[in-house]
């Protein structure tokens, strides 16, 4: 159509279509200029603004770039060597040892924040705890040894609690219960929600003003055992047990988000009779089957953990299982799978520290790159330790997609 003819025709509407496009990540160089000034009439000192503090003194990375590297590894599960390859494709040649140095320096500055998160956990009445293996390279033997991450978390959202959810990971060289006791020193809670691992039993007897911990065991662990038996053998006993446990979970689904008193009332009215009938039924089935079978083993496991399995009937704040902490451990396990091992024990401790920050950001709905960049900047700018609570992940608020700040 000729332009002059189109200009004479009135518009009657338009069609609009949208397509999703991508702008690849780009590196940029930020230049800081600090002019020098001197008096022409005297021999006074040269005046110049102080150089800004950086996580890597005199180094290349901004705090935002270091935050990007941290989140790429601990949230997106990209090992440092893969990140180095990605950078190289974009024309930036940085080896993984340099990236590791950046991450280690960030840990030095962020450690007070995680220490304060642990203090928040210490004051909670109910705590989740679990552990997962972490291979750690043994430099002297040139092989990987098995260490463990111990996860401690508080999450009150299921019963309408207003306290922010928090998770802290700690590294230990073994799975011995003494490490659980050491990590819980100074904690004031009463209930510890965990699996029936024997290493936790020592926590019942520790000497502290609040008395020993009350161990609340996990119905999900019980259910998984019977599901495996049913899948492999089709056992009607296992199928019946799965149905009984499903009744408990139906109650939990109905009262999720309710106040603790309402949850407890529903449990005592509906769940308690199910549980009361379950124990004698299990004992009867155990007497009928082979004592060496897998089914018998799982029934004995359930009966051995019975007291801990009943505690959810005592307090509406307790959960039926340890799924909240297991969901927080899964990303750590995926990062472990991709990274294979930690280079040394200090690296494992740094891993635990950064995983704590990233996971706590995620469960509080906070964008971790913006939070870490803003928090490191605030610390470098001299944020006082007396106001460390302002730097907690749940206190963070991004002001836009490009700028962020920590708010009181």
C-alpha positions as CSV (number, residue, x, y, z in Angstrom):
1,X,0.0,0.0,0.0
2,X,1.3,3.4,-0.9
3,X,2.3,5.6,2.1
4,X,0.1,8.5,1.0
5,X,-2.9,6.3,0.7
6,X,-2.3,4.6,4.1
7,X,-2.1,8.1,5.7
8,X,-5.6,8.9,4.5
9,X,-7.1,5.7,5.9
10,X,-8.5,5.9,9.5
11,X,-7.2,3.4,12.1
12,X,-9.8,0.9,13.3
13,X,-7.6,-1.1,15.8
14,X,-4.5,-3.2,15.9
15,X,-3.3,-6.7,16.6
16,X,-0.7,-7.1,19.4
17,X,1.5,-10.2,19.9
18,X,4.2,-10.8,22.5
19,X,7.2,-13.0,22.3
20,X,9.7,-13.9,25.1
21,X,13.2,-12.9,24.3
22,X,16.5,-13.2,26.2
23,X,19.4,-10.9,26.7
24,X,22.4,-13.0,27.6
25,X,24.3,-12.1,30.8
26,X,26.9,-9.5,30.2
27,X,29.9,-8.5,32.3
28,X,30.8,-4.8,32.7
29,X,33.7,-3.0,34.3
30,X,32.9,-0.4,37.0
31,X,35.5,2.3,37.1
32,X,36.0,4.3,40.4
33,X,37.9,7.5,40.0
34,X,39.4,9.2,43.1
35,X,40.9,12.6,42.2
36,X,43.8,13.9,44.3
37,X,44.0,17.5,45.5
38,X,46.9,19.5,46.8
39,X,47.3,23.1,47.9
40,X,49.5,25.2,45.5
41,X,50.4,27.7,48.2
42,X,51.6,25.3,51.0
43,X,53.3,22.0,51.4
44,X,50.2,20.3,53.0
45,X,49.3,16.7,52.5
46,X,47.6,15.5,49.4
47,X,43.9,15.1,49.8
48,X,42.0,12.2,48.4
49,X,38.8,10.3,49.1
50,X,39.2,7.0,50.8
51,X,39.0,3.9,48.6
52,X,35.8,2.0,49.1
53,X,36.1,-1.4,50.9
54,X,35.7,-4.6,48.9
55,X,35.2,-8.2,49.7
56,X,38.4,-8.9,47.7
57,X,40.8,-6.0,48.4
58,X,42.2,-4.7,45.1
59,X,40.4,-7.5,43.3
60,X,38.1,-7.5,40.2
61,X,34.7,-8.7,41.5
62,X,32.0,-6.5,42.8
63,X,29.8,-7.8,45.7
64,X,27.0,-8.5,43.2
65,X,29.3,-10.7,41.1
66,X,30.4,-12.6,44.2
67,X,26.8,-13.0,45.2
68,X,26.0,-14.3,41.7
69,X,28.8,-16.9,42.0
70,X,27.5,-18.0,45.4
71,X,23.9,-18.4,44.4
72,X,24.9,-20.2,41.1
73,X,26.6,-22.8,43.2
74,X,24.4,-23.2,46.2
75,X,21.0,-22.5,44.7
76,X,21.4,-23.4,41.0
77,X,23.9,-26.3,41.8
78,X,26.6,-25.1,39.3
79,X,30.1,-26.1,40.6
80,X,32.8,-23.5,40.3
81,X,34.5,-25.3,37.4
82,X,31.3,-25.1,35.4
83,X,30.9,-21.4,36.2
84,X,34.5,-20.8,35.1
85,X,33.6,-22.5,31.7
86,X,30.5,-20.3,31.4
87,X,32.5,-17.1,32.1
88,X,35.1,-18.2,29.5
89,X,32.5,-18.5,26.8
90,X,31.5,-14.9,27.6
91,X,35.1,-13.8,27.2
92,X,36.1,-13.6,30.8
93,X,38.9,-16.0,31.8
94,X,38.7,-16.7,35.6
95,X,39.8,-20.0,37.0
96,X,37.9,-21.9,39.6
97,X,40.6,-21.4,42.2
98,X,40.0,-17.6,41.9
99,X,36.2,-18.1,42.2
100,X,36.8,-20.2,45.3
101,X,38.9,-17.5,46.8
102,X,36.1,-15.0,46.3
103,X,33.6,-17.3,48.0
104,X,35.9,-17.9,50.9
105,X,36.4,-14.1,51.5
106,X,32.7,-13.6,51.4
107,X,32.3,-16.2,54.1
108,X,34.6,-14.3,56.4
109,X,32.3,-11.2,56.2
110,X,29.0,-13.2,56.3
111,X,29.8,-15.4,59.3
112,X,28.4,-12.9,61.9
113,X,25.1,-13.0,60.1
114,X,24.9,-16.8,60.3
115,X,26.0,-16.8,63.9
116,X,23.1,-14.5,64.7
117,X,20.7,-16.8,62.8
118,X,21.8,-19.6,65.0
119,X,21.0,-17.4,68.0
120,X,17.4,-17.0,66.7
121,X,17.2,-20.8,66.4
122,X,18.5,-21.2,70.0
123,X,15.4,-19.4,71.3
124,X,12.7,-21.5,69.6
125,X,10.7,-24.1,71.5
126,X,10.6,-26.6,68.7
127,X,13.4,-27.5,66.3
128,X,13.9,-29.8,63.3
129,X,17.2,-31.6,62.9
130,X,18.5,-34.0,60.3
131,X,21.9,-34.9,58.7
132,X,23.2,-35.8,55.3
133,X,26.6,-37.1,54.1
134,X,29.2,-34.8,52.5
135,X,32.4,-36.3,51.0
136,X,35.4,-34.1,51.9
137,X,38.8,-34.5,50.2
138,X,41.5,-35.6,52.6
139,X,44.6,-33.9,51.3
140,X,47.0,-36.2,53.1
141,X,45.5,-39.4,51.6
142,X,44.3,-37.9,48.3
143,X,40.9,-39.6,48.7
144,X,37.5,-38.3,49.9
145,X,36.4,-39.1,53.4
146,X,32.8,-39.0,54.6
147,X,31.7,-36.0,56.6
148,X,28.2,-34.8,57.4
149,X,26.1,-31.7,57.2
150,X,23.8,-31.3,60.2
151,X,20.7,-29.2,59.5
152,X,18.8,-27.4,62.2
153,X,15.6,-25.5,61.3
154,X,12.6,-23.7,62.8
155,X,9.4,-23.3,60.7
156,X,6.1,-22.3,62.4
157,X,4.1,-21.6,59.3
158,X,2.1,-24.8,59.4
159,X,0.4,-23.6,62.7
160,X,0.2,-20.0,61.7
161,X,3.3,-18.9,63.7
162,X,4.7,-15.5,62.9
163,X,8.3,-16.3,63.5
164,X,10.3,-16.3,60.3
165,X,11.5,-19.7,59.1
166,X,15.3,-20.3,59.6
167,X,17.7,-23.0,58.7
168,X,21.4,-23.4,59.7
169,X,23.7,-26.1,58.4
170,X,26.8,-27.2,60.3
171,X,29.6,-29.5,59.2
172,X,31.0,-32.4,61.3
173,X,33.5,-35.1,60.4
174,X,31.1,-37.9,61.4
175,X,27.5,-38.8,62.2
176,X,28.1,-39.5,65.9
177,X,25.5,-38.1,68.3
178,X,28.1,-36.0,70.1
179,X,28.1,-33.6,67.2
180,X,24.3,-33.1,67.6
181,X,24.8,-32.4,71.3
182,X,27.6,-29.9,70.5
183,X,25.6,-28.0,67.8
184,X,22.7,-27.7,70.2
185,X,24.7,-26.2,73.1
186,X,22.9,-23.1,74.3
187,X,19.6,-24.0,72.7
188,X,16.5,-23.6,75.0
189,X,13.9,-25.6,73.1
190,X,12.0,-28.6,74.4
191,X,11.0,-30.5,71.3
192,X,13.4,-31.9,68.7
193,X,11.8,-33.3,65.6
194,X,14.1,-35.9,64.1
195,X,14.2,-39.4,62.7
196,X,14.7,-42.4,65.0
197,X,18.5,-42.5,64.5
198,X,20.2,-43.8,67.7
199,X,22.7,-40.9,67.7
200,X,19.9,-38.5,68.9
201,X,19.1,-40.6,72.0
202,X,21.8,-39.0,74.1
203,X,20.0,-35.7,73.8
204,X,17.3,-37.0,76.1
205,X,19.8,-37.2,79.0
206,X,21.8,-34.0,78.6
207,X,22.0,-31.8,81.7
208,X,20.5,-28.3,81.0
209,X,18.0,-26.1,82.8
210,X,15.2,-27.1,80.4
211,X,16.0,-30.8,80.9
212,X,16.7,-33.3,78.2
213,X,15.2,-32.9,74.7
214,X,11.9,-34.6,73.9
215,X,12.5,-36.5,70.7
216,X,9.5,-36.3,68.2
217,X,9.8,-39.0,65.6
218,X,8.7,-39.0,62.0
219,X,5.7,-40.8,60.6
220,X,7.0,-40.2,57.1
221,X,10.0,-42.4,57.8
222,X,7.6,-45.1,59.0
223,X,5.4,-44.8,55.9
224,X,8.4,-45.0,53.5
225,X,9.4,-48.4,55.0
226,X,5.9,-49.9,54.4
227,X,5.6,-48.4,50.9
228,X,8.9,-50.2,49.9
229,X,7.6,-53.5,51.3
230,X,4.3,-53.1,49.5
231,X,6.0,-52.2,46.2
232,X,8.3,-55.2,46.3
233,X,6.0,-57.9,47.8
234,X,2.4,-56.6,47.6
235,X,2.0,-57.3,51.3
236,X,-1.6,-56.7,52.4
237,X,-0.3,-55.9,55.9
238,X,1.9,-53.1,54.5
239,X,-1.0,-51.8,52.4
240,X,-3.2,-51.7,55.5
241,X,-0.5,-49.8,57.4
242,X,-0.2,-47.3,54.6
243,X,-3.9,-46.7,54.8
244,X,-3.8,-46.1,58.6
245,X,-1.0,-43.5,58.2
246,X,-3.0,-41.9,55.3
247,X,-5.7,-41.3,57.9
248,X,-3.3,-39.3,60.0
249,X,-2.2,-37.2,57.1
250,X,-5.7,-36.5,56.1
251,X,-6.2,-34.8,59.5
252,X,-3.0,-32.8,59.1
253,X,-4.1,-31.6,55.7
254,X,-7.4,-30.4,57.1
255,X,-5.9,-28.4,60.0
256,X,-2.8,-27.0,58.2
257,X,-2.4,-23.3,59.0
258,X,-4.8,-23.5,62.0
259,X,-3.8,-22.4,65.5
260,X,-2.1,-25.0,67.7
261,X,-5.1,-25.5,69.9
262,X,-7.4,-26.2,67.0
263,X,-4.8,-28.6,65.5
264,X,-4.4,-30.4,68.8
265,X,-8.2,-30.8,69.3
266,X,-8.6,-32.4,65.9
267,X,-5.7,-34.7,66.5
268,X,-7.1,-35.9,69.8
269,X,-10.6,-36.4,68.4
270,X,-9.6,-38.2,65.1
271,X,-5.9,-39.1,65.0
272,X,-5.6,-40.5,68.6
273,X,-8.1,-43.4,68.0
274,X,-6.3,-44.4,64.8
275,X,-3.0,-44.5,66.7
276,X,-4.4,-46.3,69.7
277,X,-5.7,-49.1,67.5
278,X,-2.5,-49.3,65.4
279,X,0.0,-50.5,68.1
280,X,-1.9,-53.7,69.1
281,X,-2.6,-54.4,65.5
282,X,1.1,-54.2,64.6
283,X,2.0,-56.4,67.6
284,X,-0.5,-59.0,66.4
285,X,0.8,-58.9,62.8
286,X,4.4,-59.2,64.1
287,X,3.5,-62.5,65.8
288,X,2.1,-63.9,62.6
289,X,5.0,-63.3,60.1
290,X,8.6,-64.5,59.8
291,X,10.8,-62.7,62.3
292,X,13.5,-62.4,59.6
293,X,11.4,-60.7,57.0
294,X,11.7,-57.0,55.9
295,X,8.1,-56.5,57.0
296,X,9.0,-57.7,60.5
297,X,12.0,-55.4,60.6
298,X,9.9,-52.4,59.7
299,X,7.3,-53.3,62.3
300,X,9.9,-53.5,65.0
301,X,11.3,-50.2,63.9
302,X,7.9,-48.6,64.2
303,X,7.3,-50.1,67.7
304,X,10.7,-49.1,68.8
305,X,10.1,-45.5,67.9
306,X,6.5,-45.6,69.3
307,X,6.9,-43.1,72.1
308,X,8.4,-40.5,69.8
309,X,5.7,-41.1,67.2
310,X,3.0,-40.2,69.8
311,X,4.3,-36.7,70.8
312,X,2.4,-35.0,68.0
313,X,-0.7,-35.7,70.1
314,X,0.7,-33.6,73.0
315,X,1.3,-30.2,71.3
316,X,-0.4,-28.6,68.3
317,X,2.8,-26.9,67.3
318,X,4.5,-30.2,66.4
319,X,4.4,-31.7,63.0
320,X,3.7,-35.3,62.0
321,X,7.0,-35.7,60.2
322,X,10.4,-34.1,59.5
323,X,9.5,-33.2,55.9
324,X,10.2,-29.5,56.4
325,X,13.9,-30.1,57.2
326,X,14.2,-32.9,54.5
327,X,13.0,-30.4,51.9
328,X,15.7,-28.0,52.9
329,X,18.4,-30.7,52.7
330,X,17.5,-31.8,49.2
331,X,19.1,-28.8,47.4
332,X,22.3,-29.4,49.4
333,X,22.3,-33.0,48.2
334,X,21.9,-31.9,44.6
335,X,24.8,-29.4,45.0
336,X,26.8,-32.3,46.5
337,X,26.0,-34.5,43.6
338,X,27.3,-32.0,41.0
339,X,30.3,-30.8,43.0
340,X,31.3,-34.4,44.1
341,X,33.1,-33.3,47.3
342,X,34.3,-30.4,49.3
343,X,38.0,-29.6,48.8
344,X,38.8,-29.5,52.5
345,X,37.1,-29.2,55.9
346,X,37.3,-25.4,55.9
347,X,35.6,-25.5,52.5
348,X,32.9,-27.7,53.9
349,X,32.3,-25.3,56.8
350,X,32.0,-22.4,54.2
351,X,29.6,-24.5,52.2
352,X,27.4,-25.0,55.3
353,X,27.5,-21.3,56.0
354,X,26.5,-20.2,52.5
355,X,23.9,-22.9,52.2
356,X,22.3,-21.6,55.4
357,X,22.0,-18.1,53.9
358,X,20.7,-19.2,50.5
359,X,18.2,-21.7,52.0
360,X,16.9,-19.2,54.5
361,X,16.4,-16.6,51.8
362,X,14.4,-19.1,49.7
363,X,12.0,-20.1,52.4
364,X,11.4,-16.5,53.3
365,X,10.7,-15.6,49.6
366,X,13.9,-13.4,49.4
367,X,15.9,-13.2,46.2
368,X,19.3,-14.4,47.4
369,X,21.6,-12.6,44.9
370,X,20.2,-9.2,45.8
371,X,20.3,-10.1,49.5
372,X,23.9,-11.3,49.6
373,X,25.1,-8.3,47.5
374,X,23.3,-5.8,49.7
375,X,24.4,-7.5,52.9
376,X,28.1,-7.7,52.0
377,X,28.0,-4.1,50.9
378,X,26.4,-3.0,54.2
379,X,29.0,-5.0,56.2
380,X,31.9,-3.4,54.2
381,X,30.4,0.0,54.8
382,X,30.6,-0.5,58.5
383,X,27.2,-1.8,59.6
384,X,27.4,-2.0,63.4
385,X,27.2,-5.3,65.1
386,X,24.7,-3.9,67.6
387,X,22.3,-3.8,64.6
388,X,23.1,-7.2,63.1
389,X,19.4,-8.1,63.3
390,X,18.8,-5.7,60.4
391,X,20.8,-7.9,58.2
392,X,18.8,-11.1,58.7
393,X,17.4,-12.5,55.4
394,X,13.8,-12.1,56.6
395,X,14.4,-8.4,57.2
396,X,15.6,-7.8,53.6
397,X,13.5,-5.8,51.1
398,X,14.5,-5.2,47.5
399,X,13.6,-1.7,46.4
400,X,13.6,-2.5,42.6
401,X,15.0,-5.0,40.2
402,X,18.2,-3.1,40.0
403,X,18.8,-1.7,43.5
404,X,18.4,-3.2,46.9
405,X,18.8,-2.3,50.5
406,X,18.7,-3.7,54.0
407,X,15.9,-2.1,56.0
408,X,15.4,-1.8,59.7
